[in-house]
Amino acid sequence: MVGKGFTEWTNVAKSKPLFAGHYQPHIPADLGFYDLRLPESREAQAELAREYGIYGFCYYHYWFNGKRLLERPFNEVLASGKPDFPFCLCWANENWTRAWDGQNQQILMEQKYSEEDDRQHIRSLIKTFQDPRYIKIDGKPLFLIYRSSKIPNPLQTTSIWREEAKKMGIEDIFLCRVENFDNESKPLSPQGFDAAVEFQPQWKSLLNTTKIWRLARKLRIWDKVYQENFILDYSATVEKMLQKPIPTHKYFRCVTPMWDNSARRKNNALILKNSTPDLYEYWLKNVIQQLSPTHEEENLVFINAWNEWAEGNHLEPCQKWGRTYLEATLRAVTSTTT
């Protein structure tokens, strides 16, 4: 039940294991059940990230035809100048739904597109792009679009954004589409994007190729938990992602320490089981070693995520693993840069 006083921590704390060895609930350790409206919480996050080799944060940005959601913490980061830690934005341009799946059922806030909204949207971000902490590539503010395939005319939208930004003193924007879903691996230039960012877990790739698993669900030869949820092994996922072909266009890699959104969903949860800090470190280290940037500003790897607790997907310390995922991150970063 959702109502006054409800937060995502409510779902996180009440989650239960679904099978033997299933890690739930994910309970925070060092930072506790924090409130991001408090500046001391945001400062603590940045200090911890900096200590363990994280360069900056990519914040989700929720814009619906001039209305923003969950905007207060970032507004205060912008207004206060604190924490003094690099950041960029990713527009989460999906429908806002009760199930947090971006689909067309139980819509709480619908995502609509228009030329005028494109102009209003980018104008609203100019002050953000001008912040000295904002991450730039070739001097261009880095802006990610989570679901580019949802935009009716991507080239028109990206052209409008560049045009409006230039009018307001931003010479250009470095635009990246996030690749995970259908129609998000087409050539970049015809859509007006400079680069792509890999999303992990790459559910489209993983689930579409797991034919035996799909057949097992259809024939109901597994127990109820496997019939009602999508459960894959973390180690097998890592190997598959390291072996997948890399696009020829400019492409920033991504890894995930773990994933399990069963805290949010009663069924159809997506679960990567048996994640460990060692396996995560192996994945991250290999991805870093594969980097071939044209210059230092393109030396980027994304980690999904810092604090997606309701998706069982976090680098922040938890009661089971403590800081071991952060320590693994630092080892991977330092071992490949020294």
C-alpha positions in Angstrom: 0.0 0.0 0.0 1.3 3.4 -0.9 0.4 6.6 1.0 1.6 9.3 3.3 5.0 8.5 4.7 5.8 5.8 2.1 9.3 5.8 0.6 11.3 3.2 -1.3 12.9 2.3 2.0 9.5 0.8 2.9 9.8 -1.8 0.2 13.5 -2.4 0.7 13.1 -3.2 4.4 10.1 -5.6 4.1 11.5 -7.6 1.2 11.9 -11.4 1.8 14.1 -14.1 0.2 12.3 -16.1 -2.6 14.6 -19.1 -2.7 17.5 -20.7 -0.9 20.5 -18.4 -0.9 18.5 -15.4 -2.2 20.0 -12.2 -0.8 17.1 -10.2 0.6 16.5 -7.8 2.2 19.2 -5.4 1.3 19.7 -3.3 4.4 22.0 -0.3 4.3 25.0 -0.1 6.6 27.3 2.9 6.9 24.8 5.6 5.6 21.6 4.0 7.1 18.1 4.7 5.8 19.0 8.3 4.8 16.9 11.1 3.5 18.3 12.8 0.4 16.6 16.0 1.3 19.3 16.5 4.0 22.5 18.1 2.8 24.6 16.0 5.2 23.3 12.8 3.5 24.4 14.1 0.1 27.8 15.1 1.4 28.3 11.7 3.0 27.5 10.0 -0.3 30.0 12.1 -2.2 32.8 11.7 0.4 32.3 7.9 0.3 32.3 7.8 -3.5 35.4 9.9 -3.8 37.2 7.7 -1.3 36.7 4.7 -3.4 37.6 6.0 -6.8 34.2 7.1 -8.2 34.7 10.2 -10.4 31.2 11.5 -10.4 27.4 10.9 -10.2 24.9 10.6 -13.1 21.6 11.7 -11.7 18.3 10.6 -13.2 16.3 13.6 -14.3 12.5 13.4 -14.4 10.8 15.8 -16.8 7.2 15.6 -18.0 6.1 18.6 -20.2 7.5 21.2 -17.8 6.8 19.2 -14.6 9.7 17.6 -12.7 9.5 14.8 -10.2 11.9 14.0 -7.3 13.7 17.2 -8.1 14.3 18.7 -4.6 17.6 17.0 -3.8 19.2 17.9 -7.1 17.8 21.4 -7.0 19.5 21.9 -3.7 22.8 20.4 -5.0 22.6 23.0 -7.8 21.6 25.9 -5.6 24.1 25.2 -2.7 27.1 24.2 -4.8 27.5 21.2 -2.5 28.7 18.5 -2.6 31.6 19.7 -4.6 31.5 16.5 -6.7 31.2 16.1 -10.5 27.8 15.2 -12.0 25.8 14.9 -15.1 22.1 14.1 -15.9 20.2 11.3 -17.6 16.7 12.1 -18.7 14.5 9.1 -17.6 12.0 9.7 -20.4 9.6 6.9 -19.6 6.0 7.0 -18.4 5.9 7.2 -14.6 4.0 4.1 -13.6 3.0 2.4 -10.3 5.2 -0.6 -11.3 8.3 1.5 -12.1 8.5 -0.2 -15.5 8.0 2.6 -17.9 5.2 0.7 -19.7 1.6 1.8 -20.5 -0.3 0.3 -17.6 -1.1 2.1 -14.3 0.4 5.3 -15.6 0.8 8.0 -12.9 2.5 10.6 -15.2 2.5 10.2 -19.0 5.5 11.2 -21.1 4.5 13.4 -24.1 6.6 14.9 -26.8 6.4 18.1 -28.8 8.7 20.7 -30.4 7.8 23.3 -27.9 8.5 21.0 -25.0 11.9 20.2 -26.5 12.7 23.9 -26.4 11.4 24.4 -22.9 13.2 21.4 -21.6 16.6 22.3 -22.8 16.2 25.9 -21.7 15.5 24.7 -18.2 18.8 22.8 -18.1 21.1 25.7 -19.2 21.9 26.7 -15.7 22.7 23.1 -14.8 25.0 22.7 -17.8 26.9 25.9 -16.8 27.6 24.6 -13.3 31.4 24.2 -12.9 30.9 20.7 -11.5 29.0 19.5 -14.6 30.8 16.7 -16.5 31.9 17.7 -20.0 33.4 16.0 -23.0 35.3 18.3 -25.4 33.9 21.1 -23.4 30.3 19.9 -24.0 28.0 19.1 -21.2 27.3 15.3 -21.1 23.5 14.6 -21.3 22.1 11.1 -21.5 18.7 10.0 -22.8 17.4 6.8 -21.2 14.9 5.7 -23.9 15.8 7.4 -27.2 13.4 5.1 -29.1 10.5 6.7 -27.3 11.3 10.1 -28.9 9.2 10.3 -32.1 11.8 12.2 -34.1 15.2 12.0 -32.3 17.1 14.1 -34.9 14.6 16.9 -34.6 14.7 16.8 -30.8 18.5 16.7 -30.6 18.8 19.5 -33.3 16.4 21.7 -31.3 18.4 21.1 -28.1 21.6 22.1 -29.8 20.0 25.2 -31.4 18.5 26.4 -28.1 21.6 25.7 -26.1 23.7 27.7 -28.5 21.3 30.6 -28.3 21.8 30.6 -24.5 25.6 30.5 -24.5 26.3 26.7 -24.6 28.3 26.1 -27.8 27.2 22.4 -28.0 26.0 19.4 -26.0 27.5 15.9 -25.9 24.4 13.8 -26.3 24.4 10.1 -25.4 21.6 7.6 -25.9 21.4 4.6 -23.4 21.3 1.3 -25.2 19.3 -1.6 -23.7 15.9 -1.9 -25.3 14.6 -2.3 -28.9 15.6 0.2 -31.6 18.4 1.7 -29.5 21.3 0.3 -31.5 20.8 2.1 -34.8 23.5 4.4 -36.3 24.1 7.4 -34.1 24.4 10.3 -36.6 20.9 10.0 -38.2 19.5 10.5 -34.7 21.8 13.3 -33.7 23.7 11.5 -30.9 27.4 11.8 -30.2 27.8 8.4 -28.4 26.0 5.6 -26.7 26.1 4.3 -23.1 25.6 0.7 -22.4 23.0 -0.2 -19.8 23.5 -3.1 -17.4 22.0 -5.5 -16.9 21.4 -5.8 -20.6 18.0 -7.5 -20.2 17.0 -7.5 -23.8 20.1 -9.4 -24.8 20.1 -11.7 -21.8 16.4 -12.7 -21.9 16.0 -12.9 -25.7 18.9 -15.4 -25.9 17.9 -17.6 -23.0 15.7 -19.9 -25.0 15.9 -22.9 -22.7 14.9 -20.7 -19.7 11.9 -19.4 -21.6 10.8 -22.9 -22.6 11.1 -24.0 -19.0 8.7 -21.3 -17.9 6.3 -22.2 -20.7 6.3 -25.9 -19.7 6.2 -25.1 -16.0 9.0 -27.5 -15.2 10.6 -25.2 -12.6 9.2 -24.2 -9.3 6.8 -21.3 -8.8 9.6 -18.7 -8.1 11.2 -19.4 -11.4 7.9 -19.5 -13.2 7.0 -16.0 -11.9 10.3 -14.2 -12.1 13.3 -13.8 -14.4 16.3 -15.3 -12.5 19.8 -15.5 -14.1 23.2 -16.2 -12.7 25.5 -13.2 -12.2 28.7 -15.1 -13.2 27.2 -16.3 -16.5 25.9 -12.8 -17.2 29.4 -11.3 -16.7 30.9 -13.8 -19.1 28.2 -13.2 -21.7 28.6 -9.4 -21.5 32.4 -9.6 -21.8 32.1 -11.7 -24.9 29.4 -9.6 -26.7 30.3 -7.7 -29.8 31.1 -4.0 -29.2 29.3 -1.5 -31.5 31.5 0.4 -34.0 30.1 3.7 -32.9 31.4 5.6 -29.8 30.3 3.5 -26.9 30.7 3.9 -23.1 30.7 0.6 -21.3 28.7 -0.2 -18.1 28.8 -2.8 -15.3 26.4 -3.6 -12.5 27.5 -4.8 -9.0 24.2 -6.7 -8.6 20.5 -6.6 -9.5 17.3 -7.7 -7.8 14.1 -5.7 -8.0 12.0 -8.2 -6.2 11.6 -5.6 -3.4 9.4 -3.6 -5.9 7.6 -6.5 -7.6 5.5 -9.4 -6.4 6.2 -11.2 -9.7 8.2 -10.7 -12.9 11.1 -9.6 -10.8 14.5 -9.4 -12.6 17.2 -11.1 -10.4 20.9 -11.7 -10.9 21.7 -14.3 -8.3 25.1 -15.1 -6.7 26.8 -11.8 -7.3 30.0 -11.3 -5.3 32.5 -8.5 -5.0 35.2 -10.6 -6.7 33.0 -11.3 -9.7 32.1 -7.7 -10.0 35.7 -6.6 -9.7 36.7 -9.0 -12.5 34.0 -7.6 -14.8 34.9 -3.9 -14.0 38.6 -4.5 -14.4 38.1 -6.2 -17.8 35.8 -3.4 -19.1 38.4 -0.8 -18.0 41.1 -2.7 -19.7 39.1 -2.7 -22.9 38.9 1.1 -23.0 40.3 2.9 -26.0 39.3 6.5 -25.6 40.5 9.1 -28.1 41.4 11.4 -25.2 41.1 11.5 -21.4 37.7 13.1 -21.2 36.2 10.0 -23.0 37.8 7.7 -20.4 34.4 6.8 -18.9 32.9 3.6 -17.5 29.4 3.7 -16.0 28.4 1.7 -12.9 24.7 0.9 -12.5 24.2 1.9 -9.7 25.3 3.9 -6.7 22.1 3.6 -4.7 19.2 1.8 -6.4 18.3 0.0 -3.2 14.8 -1.1 -4.3 16.4 -2.7 -7.3 19.0 -4.5 -5.2 21.6 -2.6 -7.1 24.0 -0.5 -5.1 27.6 0.2 -4.3 26.7 1.9 -1.0 27.5 -0.4 1.9 25.0 -2.9 3.0 24.9 -5.1 6.1 25.9 -8.2 4.2 28.8 -7.0 2.2 29.9 -3.8 4.0 32.3 -1.8 1.9 33.6 -4.8 -0.1 32.0 -3.7 -3.4 33.5 -0.2 -3.0 36.9 -1.7 -2.2 36.6 -3.9 -5.3 35.8 -0.7 -7.3 38.9 1.0 -6.1 41.1 -2.0 -6.8 39.8 -2.3 -10.3 40.3 1.4 -11.0 43.8 1.7 -9.5 45.1 -1.6 -10.9 44.3 -0.5 -14.5 45.6 3.1 -14.2 48.9 2.5 -12.5 
